[in-house]
Amino acid sequence: MNDSASPSVAIACCAPLDAPALSDEEADATAALFSALADPARVRIVNALATSSEPVCVCHLTEPLGLSQPTVSHHMKKLVAVGLLEREQRGRWAYYSLQPDALARLALVTRAGRGACCA
């Protein structure tokens, strides 16, 4: 999946890995989701947002991650593209938060049954 895909397409189309069969679309979407999470910085970003009660500015992630602002923004773009994050522009800074059901949907990819992930 490329960055021009609409947000939440990947996460909305994922099917549990133990589903009887996966369509090409489900397999592609699941691969895109895992690809987005295959970078340690992105996993740390998801962790930071999952433990924050408020949206987080990119400027507050650069120091804890030890990365430049453009690099953090690049990672954020990847996570938005697969539907894990929401982006809100406030002046010159972008603030990010997890999609409301992102963690639940991630959990469903690794569990049996289709549940809310594929409703």
N, CA, C and O of each residue as an XYZ file, in Angstrom:
476
protein
N       0.840     -1.171      0.000
C       0.000      0.000      0.000
C       0.883      1.231      0.000
O       1.876      1.266      0.727
N       0.558      2.235     -0.787
C       1.377      3.434     -0.837
C       0.808      4.506      0.059
O      -0.291      4.367      0.595
N       1.566      5.585      0.218
C       1.162      6.661      1.112
C      -0.037      7.436      0.607
O      -0.641      8.181      1.379
N      -0.406      7.296     -0.650
C      -1.527      8.050     -1.179
C      -2.856      7.364     -0.891
O      -3.909      7.923     -1.199
N      -2.833      6.177     -0.314
C      -4.073      5.488      0.026
C      -4.817      6.275      1.079
O      -4.215      6.979      1.889
N      -6.137      6.150      1.062
C      -6.916      6.885      2.046
C      -6.661      6.330      3.437
O      -6.483      5.123      3.604
N      -6.643      7.213      4.447
C      -6.393      6.768      5.811
C      -7.388      5.704      6.231
O      -8.537      5.709      5.788
N      -6.960      4.820      7.058
C      -7.727      3.727      7.655
C      -8.092      2.620      6.685
O      -8.768      1.673      7.085
N      -7.675      2.696      5.426
C      -7.974      1.622      4.487
C      -7.319      0.331      4.946
O      -7.976     -0.710      4.983
N      -6.059      0.372      5.293
C      -5.367     -0.848      5.692
C      -5.968     -1.435      6.951
O      -6.277     -2.626      6.993
N      -6.133     -0.635      7.956
C      -6.607     -1.175      9.217
C      -8.063     -1.624      9.117
O      -8.462     -2.554      9.818
N      -8.857     -0.993      8.273
C     -10.254     -1.382      8.127
C     -10.401     -2.682      7.351
O     -11.394     -3.390      7.519
N      -9.435     -3.007      6.508
C      -9.558     -4.184      5.649
C      -8.805     -5.401      6.160
O      -8.848     -6.461      5.536
N      -8.126     -5.266      7.269
C      -7.368     -6.400      7.801
C      -8.307     -7.484      8.299
O      -9.383     -7.203      8.829
N      -7.890     -8.705      8.123
C      -8.643     -9.846      8.635
C      -7.754    -10.575      9.628
O      -6.529    -10.499      9.537
N      -8.362    -11.285     10.578
C      -7.540    -12.061     11.517
C      -6.637    -13.027     10.763
O      -7.034    -13.599      9.748
N      -5.434    -13.202     11.261
C      -4.475    -14.057     10.579
C      -4.898    -15.519     10.557
O      -4.430    -16.280      9.710
N      -5.770    -15.924     11.468
C      -6.227    -17.309     11.461
C      -7.587    -17.464     10.780
O      -8.267    -18.470     10.979
N      -7.985    -16.476      9.981
C      -9.212    -16.590      9.199
C      -9.054    -17.758      8.221
O      -7.936    -18.051      7.798
N     -10.142    -18.423      7.859
C     -10.044    -19.562      6.932
C      -9.324    -19.224      5.631
O      -8.620    -20.068      5.076
N      -9.492    -18.004      5.143
C      -8.806    -17.557      3.927
C      -8.779    -16.039      3.935
O      -9.646    -15.395      4.525
N      -7.785    -15.479      3.279
C      -7.673    -14.029      3.148
C      -7.804    -13.658      1.681
O      -7.203    -14.294      0.814
N      -8.590    -12.629      1.409
C      -8.659    -12.119      0.044
C      -7.347    -11.404     -0.259
O      -6.564    -11.113      0.645
N      -7.117    -11.127     -1.529
C      -5.921    -10.368     -1.905
C      -5.909     -9.016     -1.206
O      -4.864     -8.575     -0.729
N      -7.063     -8.352     -1.141
C      -7.163     -7.044     -0.494
C      -6.839     -7.145      0.995
O      -6.112     -6.303      1.522
N      -7.362     -8.150      1.673
C      -7.086     -8.332      3.098
C      -5.605     -8.626      3.346
O      -5.008     -8.090      4.280
N      -5.026     -9.466      2.516
C      -3.595     -9.787      2.667
C      -2.732     -8.548      2.425
O      -1.778     -8.304      3.164
N      -3.064     -7.766      1.392
C      -2.310     -6.542      1.108
C      -2.443     -5.534      2.251
O      -1.457     -4.921      2.660
N      -3.654     -5.366      2.761
C      -3.888     -4.411      3.846
C      -3.174     -4.845      5.122
O      -2.608     -4.014      5.832
N      -3.200     -6.128      5.412
C      -2.526     -6.631      6.610
C      -1.015     -6.478      6.468
O      -0.337     -6.113      7.429
N      -0.488     -6.752      5.290
C       0.950     -6.577      5.049
C       1.345     -5.107      5.202
O       2.399     -4.809      5.763
N       0.511     -4.184      4.711
C       0.794     -2.749      4.843
C       0.800     -2.337      6.310
O       1.635     -1.536      6.731
N      -0.124     -2.880      7.082
C      -0.177     -2.568      8.508
C       1.082     -3.051      9.216
O       1.699     -2.299      9.970
N       1.463     -4.300      8.977
C       2.684     -4.830      9.603
C       3.926     -4.098      9.100
O       4.867     -3.890      9.866
N       3.946     -3.707      7.840
C       5.068     -2.955      7.302
C       5.211     -1.615      8.024
O       6.322     -1.194      8.345
N       4.095     -0.955      8.274
C       4.134      0.329      8.981
C       4.649      0.162     10.401
O       5.288      1.070     10.933
N       4.388     -0.963     11.015
C       4.830     -1.215     12.385
C       6.181     -1.921     12.459
O       6.655     -2.228     13.552
N       6.800     -2.181     11.319
C       8.061     -2.920     11.295
C       9.267     -2.052     11.651
O      10.394     -2.547     11.674
N       9.054     -0.806     11.921
C      10.143      0.101     12.291
C      10.057      0.386     13.790
O       8.993      0.769     14.275
N      11.143      0.208     14.531
C      11.109      0.437     15.989
C      10.659      1.850     16.376
O       9.989      2.020     17.395
N      11.013      2.855     15.588
C      10.585      4.223     15.902
C       9.070      4.340     15.814
O       8.454      5.030     16.627
N       8.466      3.677     14.842
C       7.006      3.740     14.697
C       6.314      3.008     15.834
O       5.261      3.442     16.301
N       6.886      1.916     16.277
C       6.313      1.202     17.425
C       6.383      2.101     18.660
O       5.437      2.153     19.446
N       7.486      2.796     18.826
C       7.631      3.713     19.967
C       6.661      4.886     19.856
O       6.151      5.362     20.870
N       6.402      5.352     18.647
C       5.423      6.424     18.443
C       4.034      5.950     18.843
O       3.321      6.656     19.557
N       3.646      4.770     18.395
C       2.332      4.226     18.761
C       2.237      4.076     20.275
O       1.203      4.384     20.868
N       3.308      3.607     20.898
C       3.337      3.484     22.360
C       3.155      4.840     23.029
O       2.368      4.969     23.967
N       3.874      5.848     22.554
C       3.769      7.189     23.145
C       2.356      7.743     23.022
O       1.847      8.360     23.958
N       1.725      7.530     21.882
C       0.377      8.037     21.684
C      -0.655      7.221     22.461
O      -1.658      7.760     22.928
N      -0.403      5.925     22.596
C      -1.326      5.062     23.345
C      -1.327      5.409     24.830
O      -2.318      5.170     25.520
N      -0.238      5.964     25.323
C      -0.136      6.287     26.744
C      -0.385      7.765     27.029
O      -0.262      8.199     28.175
N      -0.731      8.535     26.015
C      -1.009      9.962     26.187
C      -2.515     10.207     26.179
O      -3.244      9.638     25.366
N      -2.964     11.050     27.084
C      -4.397     11.368     27.140
C      -4.763     12.499     26.183
O      -5.945     12.772     25.974
N      -3.767     13.154     25.602
C      -3.969     14.271     24.686
C      -3.211     14.026     23.386
O      -2.243     13.266     23.372
N      -3.640     14.660     22.289
C      -2.844     14.591     21.063
C      -1.434     15.106     21.325
O      -1.229     15.982     22.165
N      -0.464     14.556     20.600
C       0.945     14.887     20.814
C       1.496     15.578     19.574
O       1.269     15.151     18.442
N       2.229     16.660     19.827
C       2.888     17.410     18.755
C       4.162     16.677     18.329
O       4.858     16.096     19.161
N       4.457     16.709     17.046
C       5.699     16.126     16.546
C       6.889     16.702     17.309
O       7.857     15.994     17.587
N       6.813     17.977     17.642
C       7.930     18.633     18.329
C       8.212     18.012     19.701
O       9.319     18.145     20.221
N       7.226     17.340     20.287
C       7.428     16.694     21.578
C       7.918     15.249     21.455
O       8.188     14.592     22.460
N       8.029     14.767     20.232
C       8.491     13.394     20.008
C       9.939     13.323     19.544
O      10.576     12.276     19.652
N      10.452     14.415     19.035
C      11.800     14.377     18.467
C      12.855     14.008     19.504
O      13.686     13.137     19.246
N      12.841     14.641     20.651
C      13.861     14.357     21.669
C      13.741     12.940     22.238
O      14.745     12.231     22.294
N      12.544     12.499     22.665
C      12.460     11.133     23.207
C      12.849     10.052     22.189
O      13.395      9.013     22.559
N      12.565     10.304     20.909
C      12.905      9.324     19.875
C      14.339      9.475     19.385
O      14.886      8.561     18.767
N      14.946     10.620     19.656
C      16.296     10.871     19.163
C      16.337     11.026     17.655
O      17.314     10.647     17.009
N      15.264     11.590     17.094
C      15.155     11.752     15.644
C      14.845     13.198     15.307
O      14.327     13.940     16.142
N      15.161     13.597     14.088
C      14.857     14.954     13.639
C      13.358     15.100     13.372
O      12.643     14.112     13.206
N      12.904     16.342     13.335
C      11.480     16.606     13.071
C      11.047     16.050     11.711
O       9.983     15.436     11.636
N      11.824     16.237     10.626
C      11.399     15.658      9.352
C      11.290     14.131      9.394
O      10.406     13.555      8.759
N      12.182     13.475     10.136
C      12.135     12.015     10.229
C      10.906     11.565     11.013
O      10.235     10.611     10.619
N      10.607     12.238     12.110
C       9.407     11.897     12.886
C       8.164     12.129     12.027
O       7.253     11.302     12.029
N       8.117     13.233     11.302
C       6.981     13.517     10.422
C       6.813     12.438      9.352
O       5.691     12.058      9.016
N       7.920     11.952      8.824
C       7.878     10.862      7.837
C       7.232      9.615      8.449
O       6.372      8.989      7.830
N       7.650      9.262      9.658
C       7.067      8.096     10.331
C       5.581      8.306     10.602
O       4.778      7.386     10.446
N       5.225      9.509     11.003
C       3.812      9.806     11.277
C       2.966      9.637     10.012
O       1.858      9.102     10.058
N       3.503     10.099      8.892
C       2.784      9.981      7.617
C       2.495      8.514      7.297
O       1.403      8.178      6.839
N       3.467      7.653      7.538
C       3.272      6.213      7.300
C       2.174      5.650      8.194
O       1.349      4.857      7.740
N       2.161      6.056      9.461
C       1.163      5.539     10.411
C      -0.230      6.086     10.115
O      -1.226      5.393     10.327
N      -0.306      7.319      9.630
C      -1.597      7.882      9.221
C      -2.118      7.124      7.999
O      -3.309      6.822      7.913
N      -1.229      6.820      7.059
C      -1.622      6.168      5.807
C      -2.271      4.809      6.032
O      -3.141      4.410      5.257
N      -1.865      4.090      7.076
C      -2.472      2.779      7.334
C      -3.625      2.872      8.330
O      -4.186      1.853      8.732
N      -3.974      4.084      8.725
C      -5.154      4.267      9.555
C      -4.951      4.112     11.042
O      -5.927      3.951     11.775
N      -3.723      4.155     11.513
C      -3.492      4.032     12.947
C      -3.600      5.371     13.677
O      -3.987      5.414     14.844
N      -3.257      6.465     12.988
C      -3.224      7.767     13.632
C      -4.174      8.756     12.977
O      -4.532      8.632     11.806
N      -4.572      9.747     13.780
C      -5.304     10.907     13.285
C      -4.364     12.100     13.374
O      -3.556     12.190     14.298
N      -4.467     13.018     12.413
C      -3.607     14.199     12.362
C      -4.471     15.440     12.450
O      -5.495     15.546     11.774
N      -4.050     16.386     13.292
C      -4.748     17.656     13.449
C      -3.720     18.786     13.328
O      -2.729     18.814     14.058
N      -3.964     19.707     12.408
C      -3.056     20.835     12.216
C      -3.432     21.949     13.185
O      -4.587     22.369     13.241
N      -2.445     22.426     13.952
C      -2.625     23.556     14.868
C      -1.513     24.559     14.568
O      -0.379     24.408     15.024
N      -1.855     25.560     13.810
C      -0.828     26.516     13.400
C       0.183     25.825     12.504
O      -0.183     25.187     11.516
N       1.468     25.953     12.854
C       2.495     25.327     12.019
C       2.820     23.908     12.448
O       3.578     23.220     11.764
N       2.267     23.452     13.564
C       2.574     22.122     14.081
C       1.409     21.157     13.874
O       0.241     21.545     13.905
N       1.755     19.915     13.666
C       0.760     18.857     13.551
C       0.715     18.086     14.867
O       1.752     17.770     15.450
N      -0.482     17.792     15.321
C      -0.698     17.000     16.530
C      -1.331     15.680     16.121
O      -2.193     15.627     15.244
N      -0.885     14.619     16.776
C      -1.330     13.278     16.408
C      -1.919     12.556     17.606
O      -1.529     12.775     18.753
N      -2.873     11.688     17.298
C      -3.441     10.802     18.305
C      -3.782      9.492     17.607
O      -3.887      9.427     16.382
N      -3.952      8.460     18.411
C      -4.361      7.175     17.836
C      -5.797      7.269     17.363
O      -6.616      7.952     17.977
N      -6.103      6.585     16.269
C      -7.495      6.438     15.879
C      -8.210      5.806     17.073
O      -7.620      4.966     17.751
N      -9.441      6.176     17.349
C     -10.124      5.670     18.549
C     -10.114      4.152     18.712
O     -10.014      3.658     19.835
N     -10.214      3.418     17.631
C     -10.271      1.956     17.748
C      -9.017      1.258     17.218
O      -9.047      0.056     16.953
N      -7.929      1.990     17.063
C      -6.717      1.429     16.461
C      -6.172      0.237     17.241
O      -5.869     -0.797     16.645
N      -6.041      0.358     18.547
C      -5.475     -0.745     19.336
C      -6.387     -1.963     19.324
O      -5.908     -3.095     19.256
N      -7.691     -1.744     19.390
C      -8.635     -2.867     19.341
C      -8.550     -3.581     17.987
O      -8.582     -4.810     17.924
N      -8.444     -2.814     16.926
C      -8.337     -3.423     15.594
C      -7.027     -4.172     15.423
O      -6.998     -5.239     14.809
N      -5.942     -3.626     15.959
C      -4.666     -4.342     15.901
C      -4.765     -5.669     16.640
O      -4.261     -6.688     16.167
N      -5.409     -5.656     17.785
C      -5.563     -6.887     18.557
C      -6.397     -7.915     17.794
O      -6.118     -9.112     17.862
N      -7.402     -7.462     17.078
C      -8.258     -8.388     16.347
C      -7.539     -9.075     15.189
O      -7.899    -10.190     14.810
N      -6.523     -8.416     14.625
C      -5.786     -9.033     13.518
C      -5.134    -10.327     13.977
O      -4.981    -11.255     13.183
N      -4.754    -10.404     15.225
C      -4.061    -11.596     15.717
C      -4.970    -12.554     16.459
O      -4.487    -13.547     17.004
N      -6.257    -12.298     16.500
C      -7.202    -13.180     17.185
C      -8.121    -13.883     16.207
O      -8.286    -13.458     15.063
N      -8.714    -14.963     16.679
C      -9.711    -15.687     15.873
C     -10.994    -14.884     15.811
O     -11.297    -14.108     16.717
N     -11.738    -15.071     14.750
C     -13.029    -14.406     14.596
C     -12.857    -13.042     13.956
O     -11.819    -12.398     14.113
N     -13.861    -12.614     13.247
C     -13.773    -11.355     12.539
C     -14.124    -10.171     13.404
O     -13.558     -9.099     13.187
N     -15.004    -10.284     14.355
C     -15.312     -9.189     15.276
C     -15.532     -7.864     14.590
O     -15.961     -7.825     13.437
N     -15.246     -6.781     15.277
C     -15.472     -5.431     14.782
C     -14.489     -5.046     13.684
O     -14.745     -4.103     12.935
N     -13.385     -5.747     13.575
C     -12.362     -5.387     12.601
C     -12.913     -5.410     11.185
O     -12.567     -4.551     10.374
N     -13.729     -6.337     10.890
C     -14.192     -6.487      9.512
C     -15.689     -6.300      9.379
O     -16.289     -6.773      8.414
N     -16.284     -5.634     10.308
C     -17.747     -5.416     10.276
C     -18.122     -4.513      9.140
O     -19.301     -4.214      8.952
